[in-house]
Amino acid sequence: MATKDRIAGAALALFALFVLEESRKLPLGSLREPGPSFVPVLLAALLLIFGTCIAASGGQSEGFRSLRWRELPHAVAILGACGFSAWALERLGYRITVLIVVFLLVKLVEKKSWLATTLVALALSFGSFYLFYTLLRVPLPLGPWGI
Amino acid sequence: MLDTLQNLYLGFTVALAPNVFLYAVVGCVIGTLVGVLPGVGPLAGISLLLPASFGMDATSAIVLLAGIYYGAMYGGSTTSILMRIPGEAASVMTCIDGYAMTRNGRAGPALAIAAVGSYIAGTVSVVALMLLAPPLANFALRFGPPEYCALLLLGLLALAYMSGGSIVKALAMAALGLLLGMIGIDPMTGFFRFAYGVVELGDGIGVVPVAVGLFGLSEILLTAGEEAPPEVKKPRLADLLPSRQEWRDSVWPIGRGTVLGFLIGIVPGSAHIISSFVSYAVERRVSKHPERFGHGAIEGVAGPESANNSATSGAFVPMLALGVPSGPIPAVMLAALMVHGVSPGPLLIQQQPKLFWGFIASMYVGNVVLLILNLPLVGVFVNILRVPYHFLYPAILIFCVLGVYAVNGSVVDVWIMIAMGALGYILRKLDFETAPIVLGVVLAPMLEMSFRQSLAMSSGNYTIFFSRPIAASMLAAGACLLLLSLLPLLRRGADWRGALGLAASDEKEGPHET
């Protein structure tokens, strides 16, 4: 049966195999004189062993299908908003990016009123910019027209 | 002893002079603010204000910068406890039980114990700094690459051994963290490893994006979509102070955290981070009820918070006594002293008694200032929880992005945080602990460097790890832990850890599992 531990163990083992494959591009060195891929190979081998152990002994753990993913659509939306902020931060500047991200989350995801959304977005965007950029001198990206 | 008291009196006359006292207070206030705001850690805070200290005299400058340092350590616990966002890596362990206490309506006591524990640890470790600086610094000097390598291995094994869930899962997470820490330029040969053409990955993956992603972002992903938003019990005024039982439960963890933090603090490296991990592991190990950890055990807040503050004072030992910085923050402070023409080292105490003892006395003063500043603010901070969650989580998210970006001014760090957030979300759904990943990322560069330096020292002879007494003792201790962890295989399923009070129970971090 596909249990949580079996899936997780198999994923870890697969990741370890991927690292081992990628490490072949780098010199391994020798036992006496380890090269740049020596320690990664060692760690990937350990991860492979641990992953296999977890998968092998994971028959008794909770079934993977019993996991509830009710929050998944919300989580994907939040990750999307984060991805947008990473893409837009240096293109649109901090204030416009925050304004859009907060609008996306509060209005579209949480479905709050226009007034509440506008107030929260403006306060967060301009308030945090003033605190960090103006008062604390943290360098934050400016967008078009210096906004 | 009489000489020490006379010197301390001299120090207090310096520290209580109005201008020096003012700088201590200003440093503490700025430090607390820096610690409360996620992402702006003590290093960034000190670096930003370093140029401002050039116009001051040397004593005022070092007092101001030290105030920021331990103020940030105090303040860093606030976001960890209230929002599960570690302001910096040293606060990671506070997130686990501190945030669980918040979910149980005990945010006030968690913040109060963190402040009191930090005060006690800070004050006691200053006394230790005063009395033990020279001999302890000499001991720390005996640590070469083999000893560091053994110490780091022992730390990882101890954390895995003492973790609440399956030891194999904890070791797998530590290995995953160590692998993530391998990304970047190999310091010995200059090869780019696993960077895939992303230049920003040359310096490796930062601890802040990993910690904020695994803890802060994954928490938002798990809770924001719940039909009923996370129920955070709003504390009443009477609930802000710890109960008698909570005080009793915190006494020994604060004591142990203080001693551990100070001893680990004098060892060069990311001492204040490691000290909080070790303290949490020790508290869980010695507790009569280890199953409470992860569900809001106050010992899990008191120990690590005391340890990371105590390590702050410990870090000053090699800096003042030997002129050797034990990490990036003491290094910046050392630079500040050198700008003023002061050379820290064995002769500092004789040549600059006013500066040395004034600095020591200002740390006592700073700790009192921080306690006075932080305890009344507990009520103010706790009020953040009254903001409805659908408005609070976008704000937390913005602070996560801002804090991570501000560290290096790099969007790549934001992408790393997002990837770590998604990874943390999946791992927590699958009942894996994420703290060992953070420790792995912190230790990986040091572990690899010390391992390869040791082999370079011995021309590839592995006996160097066993022929040096300190390294050999630590490796022997690590081997014992490993053997103990293999016993269940020999006993065919007998849960020996259950007998030791460390049963692989259903305890996990995070509210969704509680």
Interface residues (C-beta under 8 A of the other chain):
Chain A: K4 D5 I7 A8 L12 F15 V19 E22 L26 P27 S30 L31 R32 E33 P34 G35 P36 S37 V39 P40 L43 A44 L46 L47 F50 G51 C53 I54 S57 S61 E62 L67 R70 E71 L72 P73 H74 A75 I78 L79 A81 C82 G83 S85 A86 L89 E90 Y94 V98 V101 V102 L105 V106 E110 K112 A116 V120 L124 S128 L131 F132 L136 R137 V138 P139 L140
Chain B: L37 V40 A44 L48 S166 V168 K169 L171 A172 A175 L176 L178 L179 M182 D186 M188 T189 F191 R193 F194 L217 I220 L221 L222 T223 A224 G225 E226 E227 H390 F391 Y393 P394 A395 L397 I398 F399 V401 L402 Y405 A406 G409 V411 V414 W415 M417 I418 G421 A422 Y425 L427 K429 L430 D431 F432 L447 E448 F451 R452 L455 S459 G460 N461
